[in-house]
């Protein structure tokens, strides 16, 4: 399985890599900007794409990247990583085609649920208090 994460925080990208290793043989490709993400993205190459919403200091940069990826491959599973779950940002993410919205800090269990791609399981996922929520879109 190949996964793309678009995240400009090196520490968080590193944690993501460590967590994925615990889940099995998953190849992680990291991009730290919109430009790099669109250069590395190849339709059909990634099982799922995780995009930091507040990339490059721009509050909704993630929406731009989701739009461009969905233009290339409408069926691509793509979701948002964000430190907040403001209703308006969740709504906009849904509108541009995100399939999930993962609130940081994410958990290993939550990451596994998202990787499996079962929307019912994502909707049913109930993290412990203080852990990241996942909103199925």
Backbone bond lengths (Angstrom), bond angles and torsions (degrees), N, CA, C in turn:
res aa  C-N    CA-C-N  psi(-1)  N-CA   C-N-CA  omega(-1)  CA-C   N-CA-C  phi
1 X - - - 1.449 - - 1.527 107.90 -
2 X 1.323 115.07 139.30 1.457 120.39 177.66 1.533 108.87 -119.31
3 X 1.336 115.93 133.39 1.455 123.13 -176.65 1.522 108.48 -126.71
4 X 1.335 116.04 139.99 1.461 121.75 173.94 1.519 108.27 -110.29
5 X 1.334 116.28 130.65 1.454 120.63 171.97 1.521 107.49 -119.94
6 X 1.320 115.08 131.59 1.451 121.79 177.03 1.531 105.49 -109.09
7 X 1.317 115.55 102.91 1.472 122.68 -172.43 1.521 108.72 -149.76
8 X 1.337 117.00 126.45 1.464 120.15 -178.84 1.532 113.64 -94.00
9 X 1.315 116.71 0.72 1.462 120.98 175.66 1.531 107.68 -96.94
10 X 1.341 116.27 108.13 1.468 120.70 -176.00 1.522 112.76 -58.69
11 X 1.332 117.02 -39.44 1.462 120.49 -178.93 1.528 110.73 -63.38
12 X 1.328 116.78 -43.30 1.464 120.03 179.90 1.529 110.72 -68.06
13 X 1.317 117.63 -40.14 1.470 120.45 176.87 1.530 110.03 -62.23
14 X 1.327 116.61 -38.96 1.464 120.63 177.62 1.519 111.66 -65.07
15 X 1.324 117.59 -42.49 1.462 121.79 177.06 1.527 110.28 -62.10
16 X 1.307 115.92 -41.16 1.458 121.51 177.94 1.530 109.58 -58.58
17 X 1.332 116.65 -44.95 1.465 122.25 179.83 1.537 110.35 -61.10
18 X 1.329 116.60 -45.73 1.469 121.15 179.76 1.530 110.27 -61.05
19 X 1.325 116.81 -45.16 1.464 120.39 -179.66 1.530 111.22 -62.99
20 X 1.332 116.75 -41.32 1.465 119.26 179.95 1.523 111.41 -63.29
21 X 1.329 117.27 -37.81 1.477 120.44 178.64 1.522 110.80 -59.41
22 X 1.314 116.53 -34.08 1.462 120.71 179.83 1.528 111.68 -69.88
23 X 1.345 116.62 -20.19 1.462 120.62 -176.88 1.523 113.43 -94.29
24 X 1.322 117.07 -6.09 1.463 118.69 177.34 1.506 113.16 129.64
25 X 1.316 115.20 -165.89 1.468 119.85 -176.77 1.533 111.75 -77.36
26 X 1.307 115.75 87.39 1.462 121.93 -179.28 1.518 108.17 -122.90
27 X 1.321 115.84 127.16 1.464 120.31 177.54 1.521 108.53 -91.64
28 X 1.323 115.91 124.60 1.460 121.43 -179.22 1.517 110.05 -105.56
29 X 1.318 115.27 129.18 1.459 122.58 173.01 1.516 106.01 -110.45
30 X 1.339 116.70 129.04 1.464 121.59 -176.81 1.520 110.06 -112.44
31 X 1.320 115.91 135.37 1.465 122.75 173.09 1.517 106.90 -126.85
32 X 1.337 117.04 140.29 1.464 119.27 -176.58 1.530 113.85 -111.38
33 X 1.332 116.88 9.05 1.466 120.62 178.61 1.524 109.35 -154.19
34 X 1.312 115.86 166.04 1.463 120.39 176.88 1.520 109.93 -60.45
35 X 1.317 116.51 -46.46 1.470 121.42 -178.93 1.529 111.31 -58.10
36 X 1.322 116.79 -49.11 1.463 121.16 -179.78 1.523 111.10 -64.61
37 X 1.317 117.32 -40.43 1.467 120.80 179.74 1.521 110.96 -60.10
38 X 1.321 116.94 -44.67 1.455 120.01 -177.60 1.526 111.65 -72.89
39 X 1.313 117.37 -25.62 1.465 120.78 174.13 1.529 110.78 -72.15
40 X 1.336 116.80 -39.76 1.468 121.13 -176.76 1.527 113.15 -82.20
41 X 1.322 117.02 -24.59 1.459 120.12 -178.22 1.528 110.52 -70.46
42 X 1.318 115.13 128.91 1.461 122.98 175.29 1.524 107.11 -129.67
43 X 1.343 118.38 121.58 1.462 120.43 -179.95 1.524 111.88 -52.08
44 X 1.321 115.55 129.95 1.450 121.87 178.18 1.518 115.13 86.24
45 X 1.321 117.84 -7.90 1.470 120.70 -176.64 1.524 112.98 -82.70
46 X 1.330 117.71 -24.98 1.458 121.03 -172.26 1.525 111.25 -116.84
47 X 1.319 114.57 135.03 1.462 120.87 175.22 1.530 109.79 -65.72
48 X 1.321 115.35 -42.32 1.465 121.32 -179.06 1.527 109.27 -152.33
49 X 1.336 115.08 150.62 1.462 122.33 178.37 1.528 107.86 -122.23
50 X 1.340 115.95 128.75 1.460 122.92 176.30 1.531 107.35 -107.64
51 X 1.324 116.82 129.99 1.463 120.26 -176.72 1.521 110.18 -127.77
52 X 1.338 114.67 124.94 1.460 121.41 173.85 1.524 108.05 -67.35
53 X 1.311 117.61 127.96 1.457 120.77 -177.50 1.523 111.77 -68.67
54 X 1.323 117.65 -44.04 1.459 121.50 -174.76 1.521 113.39 -92.04
55 X 1.275 117.21 39.90 1.456 123.30 -176.66 1.534 111.54 -64.55
56 X 1.316 115.92 141.43 1.468 123.03 175.14 1.534 112.89 60.25
57 X 1.324 116.33 25.37 1.459 120.05 178.19 1.521 114.59 75.58
58 X 1.326 117.09 9.35 1.464 121.94 179.35 1.526 107.75 -109.03
59 X 1.314 116.22 119.82 1.467 122.10 -169.90 1.527 114.86 -53.95
60 X 1.334 118.21 -33.98 1.466 119.77 -176.75 1.532 113.17 -121.09
61 X 1.327 117.61 25.31 1.474 121.61 179.97 1.531 110.86 -56.76
62 X 1.325 117.15 -34.53 1.454 120.52 179.83 1.522 112.95 -58.86
63 X 1.334 116.78 -35.15 1.473 120.39 178.82 1.522 110.78 -61.44
64 X 1.323 116.80 -40.46 1.470 121.41 179.60 1.529 110.36 -61.37
65 X 1.321 116.11 -43.38 1.469 120.44 -178.31 1.525 110.58 -67.67
66 X 1.323 117.02 -42.13 1.468 120.22 178.14 1.525 109.84 -59.27
67 X 1.327 117.27 -45.92 1.476 120.63 179.71 1.529 110.77 -56.24
68 X 1.322 116.16 -46.87 1.470 119.80 -176.55 1.523 111.96 -67.66
69 X 1.324 117.31 -38.50 1.462 120.10 177.56 1.524 110.10 -66.28
70 X 1.321 117.22 -42.60 1.469 121.08 -179.08 1.530 111.74 -66.36
71 X 1.329 118.05 -28.56 1.458 120.58 174.71 1.525 110.49 -66.30
72 X 1.329 116.19 -36.96 1.465 120.88 -179.93 1.524 111.97 -76.39
73 X 1.337 115.63 -38.80 1.466 120.31 -177.45 1.532 109.59 -148.13
74 X 1.328 116.67 91.39 1.469 120.77 -175.59 1.526 115.26 -54.99
75 X 1.342 118.34 -28.72 1.459 120.99 -177.50 1.526 113.96 -90.16
76 X 1.315 117.80 2.84 1.471 120.59 -178.98 1.521 110.35 -61.40
77 X 1.344 116.54 129.87 1.474 120.04 173.35 1.514 107.46 -76.61
78 X 1.297 115.67 117.42 1.455 121.10 -178.29 1.519 108.27 -139.34
79 X 1.333 115.36 140.35 1.454 119.49 -179.26 1.500 112.07 -141.82
80 X 1.296 114.18 169.83 1.454 123.50 -174.36 1.520 110.17 -102.22
81 X 1.328 115.11 140.07 1.462 123.31 166.29 1.524 105.71 -110.16
82 X 1.308 117.66 126.80 1.464 120.04 -178.60 1.520 110.39 -150.32
83 X 1.316 115.41 150.86 1.462 119.34 178.31 1.530 111.52 -85.66
84 X 1.331 116.90 -2.86 1.469 119.50 176.67 1.519 109.23 -138.19
85 X 1.314 114.98 163.34 1.459 120.08 179.11 1.528 110.40 -126.79
86 X 1.328 114.94 49.82 1.454 120.37 177.88 1.530 109.75 -60.28
87 X 1.327 116.63 133.16 1.461 121.43 -175.91 1.522 112.68 -53.45
88 X 1.317 117.32 -41.35 1.461 120.51 -177.72 1.530 111.42 -65.39
89 X 1.322 117.26 -39.92 1.466 120.16 179.70 1.529 110.46 -69.39
90 X 1.316 116.84 -37.99 1.468 120.89 176.57 1.529 109.02 -63.02
91 X 1.317 117.17 -44.80 1.479 121.96 179.66 1.527 110.72 -60.72
92 X 1.321 117.08 -45.90 1.466 120.71 -179.63 1.528 111.14 -65.51
93 X 1.321 117.06 -36.11 1.462 121.05 178.00 1.521 110.18 -63.04
94 X 1.319 115.85 -42.54 1.470 121.08 177.70 1.532 109.80 -61.63
95 X 1.338 116.65 -44.09 1.462 121.23 -177.72 1.527 113.19 -61.21
96 X 1.333 117.49 -36.08 1.470 119.44 -178.48 1.523 112.71 -85.72
97 X 1.335 117.22 -5.90 1.457 119.64 173.20 1.514 117.45 111.95
98 X 1.331 118.05 9.49 1.466 119.57 175.67 1.526 109.11 -64.57
99 X 1.327 115.96 146.68 1.466 119.57 -179.66 1.524 112.68 -103.84
100 X 1.335 116.62 -12.04 1.460 120.86 174.79 1.521 108.84 -156.13
101 X 1.327 114.80 161.41 1.458 122.92 -179.60 1.523 105.55 -134.28
102 X 1.322 116.71 109.69 1.463 122.34 -173.36 1.530 109.12 -105.73
103 X 1.320 115.62 121.55 1.461 120.84 -177.79 1.526 109.78 -88.32
104 X 1.333 115.35 128.44 1.468 121.72 177.67 1.521 108.87 -75.10
105 X 1.295 120.17 147.00 1.455 125.91 -1.51 1.521 110.10 -78.28
106 X 1.310 116.14 137.82 1.457 121.22 -179.85 1.522 109.38 -82.40
107 X 1.320 115.35 160.77 1.461 120.90 178.50 1.526 109.17 -111.84
108 X 1.313 116.44 159.06 1.459 121.41 176.89 1.527 109.79 -60.38
109 X 1.316 116.67 -43.89 1.462 121.19 -179.86 1.535 110.76 -62.26
110 X 1.328 116.57 -43.55 1.459 120.54 178.80 1.519 111.86 -64.80
111 X 1.313 116.53 -41.08 1.460 121.33 177.96 1.530 110.47 -61.01
112 X 1.317 116.49 -42.42 1.459 120.97 178.83 1.523 111.21 -62.69
113 X 1.324 117.53 -41.94 1.460 121.85 179.02 1.526 110.01 -60.87
114 X 1.322 116.60 -44.56 1.464 120.34 -179.52 1.528 111.05 -65.62
115 X 1.317 117.41 -42.47 1.463 120.41 -178.73 1.525 112.13 -61.61
116 X 1.327 116.80 -34.55 1.462 120.36 179.24 1.527 111.44 -68.16
117 X 1.331 117.10 -25.21 1.457 120.90 173.88 1.509 116.90 78.21
118 X 1.317 118.14 12.42 1.455 122.09 -179.42 1.534 108.68 -85.81
119 X 1.328 116.83 105.74 1.474 121.06 -176.78 1.534 111.98 -59.59
120 X 1.320 117.59 -35.84 1.468 120.27 178.52 1.526 110.04 -64.53
121 X 1.337 117.32 -41.05 1.467 120.94 179.09 1.530 110.66 -67.50
122 X 1.322 116.33 -36.53 1.470 119.76 177.72 1.530 109.46 -64.22
123 X 1.323 116.32 -44.79 1.470 120.33 179.30 1.525 111.55 -63.13
124 X 1.321 116.77 -34.64 1.460 121.46 -177.24 1.527 113.38 -83.01
125 X 1.314 117.36 -14.08 1.465 121.00 -175.65 1.528 110.94 -62.73
126 X 1.324 116.14 125.26 1.456 122.60 179.67 1.528 108.75 -125.24
127 X 1.323 118.30 99.13 1.467 120.06 -178.62 1.521 111.81 -72.85
128 X 1.333 114.00 163.50 1.457 119.02 173.75 1.529 108.85 -64.76
129 X 1.318 117.49 158.26 1.463 121.39 177.27 1.509 109.31 -57.75
130 X 1.340 116.07 134.12 1.456 121.08 179.12 1.505 114.47 89.53
131 X 1.329 116.84 -4.05 1.463 120.09 178.69 1.518 109.63 -104.11
132 X 1.338 115.51 164.11 1.464 121.63 -176.24 1.512 114.83 -63.37
133 X 1.329 114.17 134.81 1.464 120.50 175.86 1.528 109.05 -91.01
134 X 1.308 115.73 157.27 1.449 121.37 173.74 1.527 106.70 -126.01
135 X 1.305 115.17 129.33 1.461 120.77 179.45 1.519 107.02 -109.72
136 X 1.317 117.28 119.32 1.458 121.23 176.88 1.527 107.62 -77.44
137 X 1.302 115.79 129.79 1.460 120.20 -178.80 1.492 107.69 -107.37
